[in-house]
Amino acid sequence: MSGICAGRVVVVTGAGRGLGRAHALAFAAAGARVVVNDLGVRLDGEPGGENPARAVAAEIRAAGGEAVAHDGDVATGEGAASLVRTALEAYGRLDTLVNNAGFLRDRMLVNLGEDDWDAVLRAHLKGHFLPLRHAAAHWRAEAKSGRGPAGRVVNTSSGAGLLGSLGQGNYSAAKAGIVALTLVAAAELDRYGVQVNAIAPAARTRMTERAFAGTMSAPATGFDAMAPENVSPLVVWLGSAASAGVSGRVFEVEGGRLSVMEGWHRGPTADKGARWGVEEVGEEALRLLAEAARPGAVYGAGPG
Ligand SMILES: NC(=O)c1ccc[n+]([C@@H]2O[C@H](COP(=O)([O-])OP(=O)(O)OC[C@H]3O[C@@H](n4cnc5c(N)ncnc54)[C@H](O)[C@@H]3O)[C@@H](O)[C@H]2O)c1
């Protein structure tokens, strides 16, 4: 099959539904052989009794592409290891990892249970780290044996991780952690020829269609801005060899709008060259704040 990803083998986690499914179909259409992972859980992470990974792999094959299904939990060591093993056993190589799987347990902080904290951090943050670690170990071995892989990782953050989101303390913390993990991985894996970037998408999926029904619904005619398929072209490009030189970046993508996110950087600064007094540091902090740009509003909190 020809296309920007011809010859590449791509793993997409959480690809049985929503954005991951759209990415898997787009990679296959771009010529990649795809490992479609999905544990088939409900929106709150509880067992769902379905195998959507198998359905999406079959959909790709029916359209003339190549795909295999993997229905393991990417937030476990064995699930992540067998995910990478599946790519190597089925197709003999691994070129791109798209970390996308996850679920929600939204609560205001005062009601957020320890289980809901752990479950969401585990699925998103550990569910990014473990596949990344296993893929990186493979790419390091490839680089050491002189094969110079053009490895690519696309991680999935969220506006919630960049600005915060009311009722999503667990999710926002996990998604912010994914951005920091992306920066570290990009710096550490550069020497092996591996690029690591992150996206903050917005699209109509089961995660958003009820909470944001007004903004997510499809128009009767014209451009369906919230279709998940609008996010996938950037993910395919980042996951291809064509994105050479792009690493450690975060892109926001929604409908036809694409933004490079510019993150934390040092703003107004004062250096006394000695320890500040408490009142003195307070006065100085207020002076610096008056000069500083205001942060964007937390999602759900109205204008900042
Ligand atoms: N939809 C949006 O607007 C939006 C916005 C920002 C970020 N995101 C992120 O995009 C990603 C995809 O979300 P979506 O909206 O398509 O949701 P979705 O619920 O449609 O898809 C997520 C898939 O991940 C699978 N999954 C969950 N835990 C798993 C695990 N441990 N191992 C393997 N599979 C697992 C689920 O079974 C599900 O099919 C998520 O990381 C989400 O946080 C989505």
Ligand as a Chemical Component Dictionary entry (heavy atoms), coordinates in Angstrom:
data_LIG
# 
_chem_comp.id                   LIG 
_chem_comp.type                 NON-POLYMER 
_chem_comp.pdbx_formal_charge   0 
_chem_comp.three_letter_code    LIG 
# 
loop_
_chem_comp_atom.comp_id 
_chem_comp_atom.atom_id 
_chem_comp_atom.alt_atom_id 
_chem_comp_atom.type_symbol 
_chem_comp_atom.charge 
_chem_comp_atom.model_Cartn_x 
_chem_comp_atom.model_Cartn_y 
_chem_comp_atom.model_Cartn_z 
_chem_comp_atom.pdbx_ordinal 
LIG N1  N1  N 0  -12.580 13.389 23.123 1  
LIG C1  C1  C 0  -11.957 14.506 23.460 2  
LIG O1  O1  O 0  -12.431 15.627 23.169 3  
LIG C2  C2  C 0  -10.644 14.452 24.172 4  
LIG C3  C3  C 0  -10.088 15.661 24.628 5  
LIG C4  C4  C 0  -8.848  15.642 25.245 6  
LIG C5  C5  C 0  -8.185  14.429 25.397 7  
LIG N2  N2  N 1  -8.756  13.272 24.974 8  
LIG C6  C6  C 0  -8.013  12.020 25.154 9  
LIG O2  O2  O 0  -8.033  11.263 23.954 10 
LIG C7  C7  C 0  -7.903  9.883  24.269 11 
LIG C8  C8  C 0  -9.002  9.087  23.588 12 
LIG O3  O3  O 0  -10.247 9.431  24.162 13 
LIG P1  P1  P 0  -11.667 9.290  23.438 14 
LIG O4  O4  O 0  -12.336 10.576 23.596 15 
LIG O5  O5  O -1 -11.488 8.712  22.080 16 
LIG O6  O6  O 0  -12.384 8.254  24.436 17 
LIG P2  P2  P 0  -13.019 6.801  24.218 18 
LIG O7  O7  O 0  -13.594 6.410  25.522 19 
LIG O8  O8  O 0  -13.913 6.810  23.019 20 
LIG O9  O9  O 0  -11.775 5.859  23.863 21 
LIG C9  C9  C 0  -10.811 5.456  24.817 22 
LIG C10 C10 C 0  -10.555 3.965  24.640 23 
LIG O10 O10 O 0  -9.497  3.561  25.542 24 
LIG C11 C11 C 0  -9.783  2.245  25.984 25 
LIG N3  N3  N 0  -9.040  1.997  27.243 26 
LIG C12 C12 C 0  -9.224  2.575  28.451 27 
LIG N4  N4  N 0  -8.324  2.109  29.332 28 
LIG C13 C13 C 0  -7.537  1.227  28.679 29 
LIG C14 C14 C 0  -6.408  0.437  29.046 30 
LIG N5  N5  N 0  -5.924  0.480  30.298 31 
LIG N6  N6  N 0  -5.815  -0.339 28.104 32 
LIG C15 C15 C 0  -6.294  -0.373 26.826 33 
LIG N7  N7  N 0  -7.373  0.354  26.425 34 
LIG C16 C16 C 0  -7.982  1.142  27.333 35 
LIG C17 C17 C 0  -11.298 2.236  26.170 36 
LIG O11 O11 O 0  -11.821 0.901  26.146 37 
LIG C18 C18 C 0  -11.771 3.096  24.996 38 
LIG O12 O12 O 0  -12.154 2.319  23.869 39 
LIG C19 C19 C 0  -7.918  9.786  25.797 40 
LIG O13 O13 O 0  -6.594  9.742  26.278 41 
LIG C20 C20 C 0  -8.581  11.094 26.200 42 
LIG O14 O14 O 0  -8.260  11.472 27.510 43 
LIG C21 C21 C 0  -9.975  13.252 24.356 44 
# 
loop_
_chem_comp_bond.comp_id 
_chem_comp_bond.atom_id_1 
_chem_comp_bond.atom_id_2 
_chem_comp_bond.value_order 
_chem_comp_bond.pdbx_ordinal 
LIG N1  C1  SING 1  
LIG C1  O1  DOUB 2  
LIG C1  C2  SING 3  
LIG C2  C3  SING 4  
LIG C2  C21 DOUB 5  
LIG C3  C4  DOUB 6  
LIG C4  C5  SING 7  
LIG C5  N2  DOUB 8  
LIG N2  C6  SING 9  
LIG N2  C21 SING 10 
LIG C6  O2  SING 11 
LIG C6  C20 SING 12 
LIG O2  C7  SING 13 
LIG C7  C8  SING 14 
LIG C7  C19 SING 15 
LIG C8  O3  SING 16 
LIG O3  P1  SING 17 
LIG P1  O4  DOUB 18 
LIG P1  O5  SING 19 
LIG P1  O6  SING 20 
LIG O6  P2  SING 21 
LIG P2  O7  DOUB 22 
LIG P2  O8  SING 23 
LIG P2  O9  SING 24 
LIG O9  C9  SING 25 
LIG C9  C10 SING 26 
LIG C10 O10 SING 27 
LIG C10 C18 SING 28 
LIG O10 C11 SING 29 
LIG C11 N3  SING 30 
LIG C11 C17 SING 31 
LIG N3  C12 SING 32 
LIG N3  C16 SING 33 
LIG C12 N4  DOUB 34 
LIG N4  C13 SING 35 
LIG C13 C14 SING 36 
LIG C13 C16 DOUB 37 
LIG C14 N5  SING 38 
LIG C14 N6  DOUB 39 
LIG N6  C15 SING 40 
LIG C15 N7  DOUB 41 
LIG N7  C16 SING 42 
LIG C17 O11 SING 43 
LIG C17 C18 SING 44 
LIG C18 O12 SING 45 
LIG C19 O13 SING 46 
LIG C19 C20 SING 47 
LIG C20 O14 SING 48 
# 
